[in-house]
Amino acid sequence: MGLSLNVKKRESMVISKNASDPKCNLVSESEQIKQVKKFKYLGYLITSDNRCTSEISKRVAMATDTFQKKKPLLADKNIRQLQFLGHICRQKGLEHLAITAKIEGKRNGDRQRITFIETRKSWTIGKGSNNNIISSDDEDDNNDNDDDDDNNNSDDDDDEDDNNDDDDDDDDDDDDEEEEEEEEEEEEEEEEEEEE
């Protein structure tokens, strides 16, 4: 038929569950083809007893070796946090807004408007805990308020017209106080409803 075999490259194997391997005599052009107990076929080790114990142990060893090479990456807490932030920042959903967006609306209890990313930066820089950052920001705000009060006192002494303007400001302050009291009452009612 014109089919030629290279006997040196050919191997034969008999798969059997018997304790003794049966012999298989294959002959091609007066040369016998070698019989083996195991050989690799497409990267998979085939044995004559049809068991995969050696292949399984080889694959487990390869996986363990690969995992051990990645151990420094998996064990480093900073790298894991930065990878997490990278995944979240690449998303365009609620998770992205929760981490990157600023807190909007009123501040309850003088809560600082800082993002998770800003606190993460402070941890990596080594400034300390969040409380230190917040307390330093509060001190800056208090210093700004003191400067504003000094400016207001110097302005009051300038003209009598300013006194009239101050009376108008007092009316505005009264309106603001009434609004704050209404908001506090609404918050108390909401808390009572939640408790029930």
C-alpha positions in Angstrom: 0.0 0.0 0.0 2.9 2.3 0.2 2.7 2.9 3.9 6.1 2.8 5.6 6.8 2.6 9.3 9.9 3.7 11.2 10.3 0.8 13.6 12.8 2.7 15.8 10.1 5.4 16.6 7.2 2.9 17.1 6.2 1.5 20.4 3.5 -1.0 21.4 1.7 -1.4 24.7 -1.0 -3.8 26.0 -3.4 -2.4 28.6 -4.4 -5.0 31.1 -5.4 -5.2 34.8 -3.7 -8.5 35.3 -0.6 -8.6 37.5 1.6 -9.9 34.8 1.8 -7.9 31.5 0.9 -10.0 28.5 3.4 -10.1 25.7 2.6 -8.7 22.3 4.8 -9.6 19.4 4.4 -7.1 16.6 6.7 -7.5 13.6 7.3 -5.1 10.8 9.6 -6.2 7.9 11.3 -8.8 10.1 11.9 -6.2 12.9 10.1 -6.4 16.2 8.3 -3.3 17.6 9.4 -2.5 21.1 6.8 -3.1 23.9 6.6 -0.6 26.7 4.8 -0.2 30.0 4.1 3.5 29.7 4.5 6.3 27.2 3.4 9.9 26.6 0.6 10.6 24.2 -0.4 14.3 23.6 1.3 15.3 26.9 -0.6 12.7 29.0 1.2 9.7 30.5 -0.5 6.4 29.6 0.4 3.2 31.6 -0.2 -0.4 30.9 -2.2 -0.9 34.1 -4.6 1.9 33.0 -4.2 3.8 36.3 -3.5 7.5 36.5 -1.6 7.7 39.8 1.7 8.8 38.4 0.0 11.4 36.1 -2.1 12.8 39.0 0.9 13.1 41.3 2.8 14.9 38.5 0.0 17.4 37.9 -0.4 18.0 41.7 3.4 18.7 41.9 3.2 21.1 39.0 0.3 23.0 40.5 2.0 23.2 43.9 5.2 24.5 42.4 3.3 27.2 40.5 1.3 28.2 43.6 4.5 28.4 45.6 6.0 30.8 43.0 3.0 33.1 43.4 3.0 33.0 47.2 4.7 36.4 47.7 2.1 38.0 45.5 -0.8 36.4 47.4 0.6 37.0 50.8 1.4 40.7 50.5 -1.5 42.7 51.9 -0.7 45.9 50.2 -0.6 44.4 46.7 -4.0 42.6 47.3 -5.6 45.9 48.4 -4.3 47.8 45.4 -5.4 45.0 43.1 -8.9 45.2 44.6 -9.0 48.9 44.1 -7.9 48.5 40.6 -10.7 46.1 39.8 -13.3 48.3 41.5 -12.1 51.5 39.8 -12.3 49.8 36.4 -16.0 49.1 36.9 -18.7 51.7 36.2 -21.4 50.7 38.7 -22.3 51.4 42.3 -19.1 49.9 43.6 -17.2 52.4 41.6 -19.3 55.3 43.0 -19.0 54.0 46.5 -15.2 54.2 46.5 -14.4 57.1 44.2 -17.3 59.5 44.7 -17.5 62.1 47.5 -20.2 62.0 50.1 -23.0 64.4 49.0 -25.6 66.1 51.1 -25.5 67.2 54.7 -22.8 66.1 57.0 -24.1 64.3 60.0 -21.9 64.8 63.1 -19.3 66.8 61.2 -18.4 63.8 59.1 -15.5 64.6 56.8 -16.0 64.5 53.1 -13.2 62.1 52.2 -13.2 59.1 49.8 -12.0 55.6 50.4 -9.1 56.3 48.0 -7.9 59.2 50.0 -7.9 57.2 53.2 -6.0 54.4 51.4 -3.4 56.9 50.2 -3.0 58.1 53.8 -2.4 54.5 55.0 0.2 53.9 52.4 2.0 57.2 53.1 2.0 56.3 56.8 0.3 59.2 58.3 -1.6 57.0 60.7 -5.2 56.2 61.3 -8.2 57.9 59.9 -8.9 59.6 63.2 -5.6 61.5 63.0 -6.5 62.8 59.5 -10.0 63.9 60.6 -8.8 65.6 63.7 -6.1 67.6 61.8 -8.8 68.7 59.3 -11.1 69.8 62.2 -8.3 71.9 63.6 -7.8 73.6 60.2 -11.6 74.3 60.0 -11.6 75.8 63.5 -8.6 78.1 62.6 -10.5 79.3 59.5 -13.6 80.0 61.5 -11.6 82.1 64.0 -10.2 84.2 61.2 -13.7 84.8 59.9 -14.9 86.0 63.3 -12.0 88.5 63.6 -13.0 89.9 60.2 -16.6 90.2 61.2 -15.7 92.2 64.4 -13.7 94.7 62.5 -16.4 95.2 59.9 -19.1 96.0 62.6 -17.2 99.1 63.8 -17.1 100.7 60.3 -20.6 102.2 59.7 -24.0 102.5 61.2 -25.4 101.0 57.9 -23.6 97.8 58.8 -25.7 97.6 62.0 -28.9 97.6 59.9 -27.4 94.9 57.7 -26.7 92.9 60.9 -30.3 93.1 61.9 -31.3 91.5 58.5 -28.7 88.8 59.1 -30.2 88.1 62.5 -33.6 87.5 60.8 -31.9 85.1 58.4 -30.2 83.3 61.4 -33.6 82.8 63.0 -35.0 81.2 59.9 -32.0 78.9 59.7 -32.5 77.9 63.4 -36.2 77.1 62.7 -35.3 74.9 59.7 -32.7 73.0 61.8 -35.2 72.4 64.5 -37.7 71.0 62.0 -35.0 68.7 60.5 -34.1 67.4 63.9 -37.8 66.6 64.7 -38.1 64.7 61.4 -34.9 62.7 62.2 -36.3 61.8 65.6 -39.5 60.6 64.1 -37.6 58.5 61.6 -35.5 56.9 64.4 -38.7 56.1 66.4 -40.2 54.4 63.3 -37.1 52.4 62.8 -37.1 51.2 66.4 -40.7 50.0 66.1 
